[in-house]
Amino acid sequence: MQAVKESAHAKINLHLECLGLREDGFHDIKSVMHSLSLSDEVTVTLHGRDKRSIRVSVSGGYRLPTDKKNLVYMAAELFLERMAITADIYIKLEKHIPVAAGLGGGSSDAAATLRALNRLFGRPCTDRVLLSMAAELGSDVPYCLIGGTALCEGRGERITRLATDIRLSAVIASSGEHVSTPRAYSALDREYASFDGTVPHSADKEYGELLEYLSGGERPERLYNIFESVILKDTPGARSILARLGELGARLSLMSGSGSSVFGIFDTDEAASFAADELKKEGVRAFAVRSV
């Protein structure tokens, strides 16, 4: 048997703006995503080449589907079909990233599965082919395939790497208030009249300051996530944690993705570890993390 392991890193959105509703029903976004050390682990084992079979198991205390409803399964099925590979594979998914929390866990798991399968079968796919498959699986999967710090546009599939020496010390915290992405976008459409231009919104200042910060400039006054305007009012736990992060010394804090996980950026790893420990004492699921 052959086995390949890949880490599936969580992402945070240092900036997230929704620019409009597309004709295909998706939304155009402008987001700066950043990979952090919190990760799931995906192990793909090849058991033989006499039949095409996919089995998935999930550990880590999460009740997730292990059939075609799981993005990991979908990624493996797409890869084998696209590459015309007959194989009996077993995928073990070890979950650590909170689910339905805006941290890209499912998307990162799918991306890690694609990377693992490409390695397992001798790298038959170019980066472009892998990115094409990733885009079929979900809007965040292409970014998760690449990681690092990147500007993501369109549905999220248009990716521009951002050169930066920034290494963040941060705390990710989850209130356990699950927010589905479709629900979050529906709330945006109601709040901003389906982005018909009648409800103003702009984050140009915050975006410009963030780019300067990533280029070695001063820390911005604040970060921006448009979803905060519609999700935080219904997630009191997330609101409370954001306030607590500030009390514990976070220099910047924000909700990630469509929520409800939040993060705070600290001056040092030690400060982040202290804040995470304090939150854990208060019953909050919190992780001290670093840039990767």
N, C-alpha and C positions, 0 to 999 in steps of 0.2 A: 504494500500500500504506500502511496505517496500522499503527503499532506503539506499544505501551505497555510501559514497564518498571516493575517493582516490586521493592523489596528485601524479602528474606525473612529476618528476623532470628532468630538463635539465642535460645533461652530457657534460663534456669536455674531450678531449683526452690530457692528460699530456705527452703522448708519443704515436706515431703511426708509425709503420713500416710495410711495405708490404714485405713478405718473398718470395712470388712466386705465380704463377698461378696454380690452381688446375685442375685436370682432369674433375671435375664437372662444370668448368667454373667460380667458385668462386675463391677468393684469400685467401691465408693463411696470417694472420696478427699477429702482436704482439703489443698490445695496453694497456696502462694504462689509465683506465677511472675513472672519479671522479664526484660525484653528487654535484650539486649546488642548491641553494635555489629557483632560478627561476623555476616556475612550472605551468603546466596546471592543471585543476581540472576535474576529471571524476566522474560523479554521475550516478549510475545505480539504476533504480527504477523498482520494480517488480509490474506489474499491474494485474497479474492473472496467473493461471496454466492451463487454459482450451485450450490454443493454443500456438504454437511456433511462436513468432513474435519479430522482432528486429527493433526498430526505433532509429535513431541517429539525434541529432541536434548539431550544432556548433555555438558558439558565440565567439566574440573577434575580429571581423573584418576580419577574414580570409575566403576566398571562398574555402571551402574544400568539397569534395563529402560526402554525408551522406548515400550512399548505399554500396554495396559490394566492392567498390574501396577504402573505408576508412579502415585503419588497426583496428580501434576500432570495426567496424562492423565485420570484419573478425575474430577478437579475440573472440567476443561474439558468433558468429556462430560456431566457432571451439569448444569453451567450451561447449556449449549446446549440440552439436552433440556428442562430446567425452564422456560426462557424461550422455547422453541419458535423458536430462532434457527437459520437455515441459514447456515453460514459455513465457509470454508476457512481454518483457522488453523494457524500454525506457532509452537511454543513452544520457546524456547531457554532452557535451565536451566544456569546457571554455578554449579557447586558449590564451596563453600568450607567449609561446616559439616561436620565429621566425621559419617559415617553410623552408624546403629545405636549411638548413643553417649549418648542421654539428653538431647540438646540441641534436640530438636524440629525438626530440619532438614526432614524429609519433610513434617511437618504445616505448617511455615511456608511451604514451597514451594507446597503446595496452597492455603493461605490467600492467598498472593500472587497465585496464578493467578486465584482468584475476584475479588480486588480489581482485577486488571488487566483481566479480561474485562468487569467491570461498568463500568469507565472507558471501555474500547474501544467498548462499545455504548451509550454515553450514559446510564449509571447506571439501568438498568431495575429494579434490585433495591434495596429498602430494606435497612437494616442487619439488620432482623429476618429477612428472607428469606435474606440471605447467611449469617447465623448458623445458620439452619435447615439450609442446604446443608452448611455446615462441619461440623455435628454428625453428618451422615450419613457424612462422609468419615473421621472419626476423633475420638477423645476430646480431643486437644490442638488440633485445627484451629480450634475457636471462639476459644480464647484467642489463638492466633497471628494470627487475623483482626484482633484488637483491639490486642494488644500492651500495652506498659507494665508496670505492676505491678498484679496482680490476684489475688484469692482465687478459686480454681477448686474447685467442689464437684460432687457427683454423680459422673458418669463423667469430669467435667472441663468439661462443657458449661454448668454454672451459674456465671456469672462475675460477680464484684463488683469493680469498680475500687477500688483503694486509693489514696487521696490521700497522696502522699509527695513530699518534696523531696530524698530520698536520691539521690545520683549516685555509683554505685559505680565504683571502679577495680579491675579484676579480671584474673585470668589463667584462661583455660580451657585445660585440657590433656587430651590423649587418649592413652591407652596403646595404642590399637589393638585392645583386647580387646572384640570386638563382643558385645553382649548383646541378645538379642531380647526384646521386651516380653512376649510370652506366656510365655517361659521364666522371666522375672523374677517375674511374678505367680504362676506355678505354684510357684516356690520360696517365695514368701510364704505361699501356702496350706499348703504342707507345714510351714513353720516355725511358723505360728500356727493350725494345726488348722482351716483354712478359716474362721478368725475366728469360731469358735463360742463364744468367751468364756473358754475354758479356759487360754489362753496370754495373760497380761497384756501390754499395751503401751500406753503413753501418752506424748504429747508436748505436753501442755497447757502446761507451764512454758516450753518452748522457743517454742511458738507465741505465748504472751502476751508474752514478751520481744522476739520479732521485731516484733510489732505496735507495741510501744512504740518500738523503734528506728526503724521506718518513720515514726513520728509525730514524730520528732526527739529521742527519748530516747537513753539510753546503748546502746552496742553490746552485743548479747547475749553470753553466755558461749560459747554454741555454737549451731549450726544443726542441724536434724533432717531426716533422710531415712530412712524405714523400710527402704528397699531396701538400705541399707548393711549391715543385719544379715544379709542373705542373699547379696549379690552380692560384697562385698569379699573374702570368704574364697576365692572362686574366681577373683579377678582381682588377682594379685600386683602387676601393673604399676600398677594404679590405687591400690592401697595404698601403694606406694612413692612415687608422685607426691604423694599427699596428705601424706605425711610430709615430702617435700622442699619442698612449698609452705610448710609451717610453718617449716622451716629458713631459707627465703628471705624470711621476714618476713610471711607471710599472717596477718592478724588472725583470720580465720575461713576455714574450708575445708569442703568437702562434695562428695559425689558428686551429680551432677545426674540427675534422673529415675531411670530404671531402670539407669543406667550405660551404659558404664563411664567416661565422661568425668567429670572432677572440676574444681572451680574453687576459687580462693583469692581473698579480698578483701583489698586492700592499702590503705594510707593515702593513697597518691598515685599518679598515672599513671606518674610516674618509677619508683617502686618496683615497680609492676606490670610495666613494660617491662623493667626489670633482671631480674626473676625469670623472665619469659618467655624472655629471651635466654639466661639460664643453663640453663634447661631444654632449649632448642634445642641448645645445645652438648653436652648429655648425650644427644642423640638423641630427645628427646621432642617430639611435635608440640604446640606451645603458642602461644597467642594472647593478647596484651595487649588488653583490651577495656574499654569503658565502657558505662554505662547509656545507653539511647536513649529 
